[in-house]
Amino acid sequence: MEDPAAPGSGNPPANGYGNGNGNGGGKGKPAAPKGRETFRSQRRESEGSVDCPTLEFEYGDTDGHAAELSELYSYTEHPEFTTNRRCFEEDFKSQVQGKEWLELEEDAQKAYVMGLLDRLEVVSRERRLKVARAVLYLAQGTFGECDSEVDVLHWSRYNCFLLYQMGTFSAFLELLHMEIDNSQACSSALRKPAISIADSTELRVLLSVMYLMVENIRLERETDSYGWRTARETFRTELSFSMHNEEPFALLLFSMVTKFCSGLAPHFPIKKVLLLLWKVVMFTLGGFEQLQALKVQKREELGLPPLAEDSIQVVKSMRAASPPSYTLDLGESQLAPPPSKLRGRRGSRRQLLTKQDSLDIYNERDLFKTEEPATEEEEESAGDGERTLDGELDLLEQDPLVPPPPSQAPLSAERVAFPKGLPWTPKVRQKDIEHFLEMSRNKFIGFTLGQDTDTLVGLPRPIHESVKTLKQHKYISIADVQIKNEEELEKCPMSLGEEVVPETPCEILYQGMLYSLPQYMIALLKILLAAAPTSKAKTDSINILADVLPEEMPITVLQSMKLGIDVNRHKEIIVKSISALLLLLLKHFKLNHIYQEAGDNNQFCWRNLFSCINLLRLLNKLTKWKHSRTMMLVVFKSAPILKRALKVKQAMLQLYVLKLLKIQTKYLGRQWRKSNMKTMSAIYQKVRHRMNDDWAYGNDIDARPWDFQAEECTLRANIEAFNSRRYDRPQDSEFSPVDNCLQSVLGQRLDLPEDFHYSYELWLEREVFSQPICWEELLQNH
């Protein structure tokens, strides 16, 4: 089953989102132009060099089914396909005479699988591996008997459902436990100077079978029979909940990740572990569509209004913008004409305002689209480059986010095609309304009323209208309700009683991960850093190539190139799986409770673009409404890096880049905003607006410095209080209920020492019968 990506897809494509050697990224200092014509031509060349075609990328839970199956293997494992086929054919011919697997009836196939599982329970490690390889060949679709890739995919699904119905997954789970606890294999790997693919043969076979079963059964098709649909739900339940007093399967895989990162098991095939973990979490908790459905359901249960839109669906309808030009950013001082000459022409350029990019928003043009080369007649009439540099400088003098007033509109304004509206519904938080009223009351009446947003006495009529508009767009999130309920439970634990927590798959997974959650996240981040591309050598990172390096290193140039491609592809798949896993966990845990934190003709590589979008979405989730974390983006100078990412013409990636730039604009200063007006215009057009959010001018009170460390400490304290209240329940707590019923207390069974019955009569005589009871004194005291 070959990887649909061409061998060259292991390297980042030269289409703009890698560190390619394109024409627009030269390090040399630009030479000063001799005249305006030279400047004009250099500007056009620079802008044209960074342009790239729009990427036909559709974001989703996964790539195509064939691509997801092929990414399980590396090119180094290619010879093992033949080994798997040979093991199956040897075993099959010894059990079935004169027929092939596809020619058998279903009952005969089930009987053969039962025999395979029986032969799997042997003491000999070598014989057990051969039988496991035969099972793997079945899960791979018995490709030796198929004529096309479509047939292989069909029989792979059929065989995986058959294997599950016969109990194969449970049998392989027991074998996986044995291999994880195999101390001999761990010690052998630790003693070796270099670990290769041969050290993880058994684990790779077991994990491959389990991955193929999860991926094939997880995939839903309209043509699936009732039996397959029932098997899928049963399988999902088995993976989600603790079966036979065992932990959920995802926790076992998480323990493998931490064991690998700790150095105790360096031979674990970490790529297969991460892929299986990602698909198990997606299968049990649900992908993005199921997540959206859960969000809608939870809002309905909490009595909140329905969502106005689905973010992913809105982004799919957006088109990408052209990359911004970098001429002014890189060499403005060398290329721009003297300020004195520019000031002399500003008065004559007012009539050209309508030709500038401020109206591009309403013409639905690309925000970063470079102007068409002017003809000689146009250049003469415009006069000395007014269509190039002067147009850019006029953008610095006006507000590109607001259309010109009617009195200043040109005569040709009626021909401008205004869009129906922005793609996002504006949102307003309760905090925004309170902040607006606080400033208005201080200005007009001299005092405030706290969190009262209903009393508008003494405020002018325009303020009434503003408050009405803000309340119309007020958005209450599930997180707001959860935080409010948590505060009430902390204040009144006795009167509100014990919280009823539904036992959902997400809740069960969080409970199991809770006490080791930091270790899990640190392990995933270590692997992510080891797999991320960098220009510096990583001497202290963990070895993630144990399941891709062959036993014998390449000796020819062709073998070395193939291994290099395999290693790059291996790292890309690891980044893809970790980014998708972290994003799923973060979104599901947040929805469960806000205080739970966690080769084809395409011109791009699907998994790389998928990973980039996932990492950008993670960064947005972690920094949203967290000003201390936003400041970290500013401190580490992420704005230039994010702006370069806008070269990739893909709407969803650009949206999350612009979101990260939007939250930083108030901290980047006025000069940065003036120099990046096209980026500011793109933010205005593509990112959702929060009314009263002064992101474009930096006057928001949230932009003022304060103790950012206190904000993080408060958040950590709230999370620890939530975990302690819900999951730590000591029996001797002062809030434990007291049983005051005499009948109930006397009816309780007490654990007495074993020798108590020997001295029972003596104890009664000494403590009960020989002690006089003064009933009058007892009554007087009470």
PyMOL commands that set and color helices and strands:
alter all, ss='L'
color gray80, all
select helices_A, chain A and resi 7-10+23-25+36-49+65-70+75-95+101-103+106-120+125-139+143-145+149-165+168-180+183-191+197-218+226-240+249-261+270-285+288-301+311-316+327-335+339-355+357-359+376-382+386-397+406-408+411-415+430-444+461-472+478-491+493-496+505-531+557-592+606-623+627-635+638-645+651-662+665-668+670-675+677-686+701-703+708-727+742-746+754-758+760-769+775-781
alter helices_A, ss='H'
color red, helices_A
deselect
rebuild
show_as cartoon
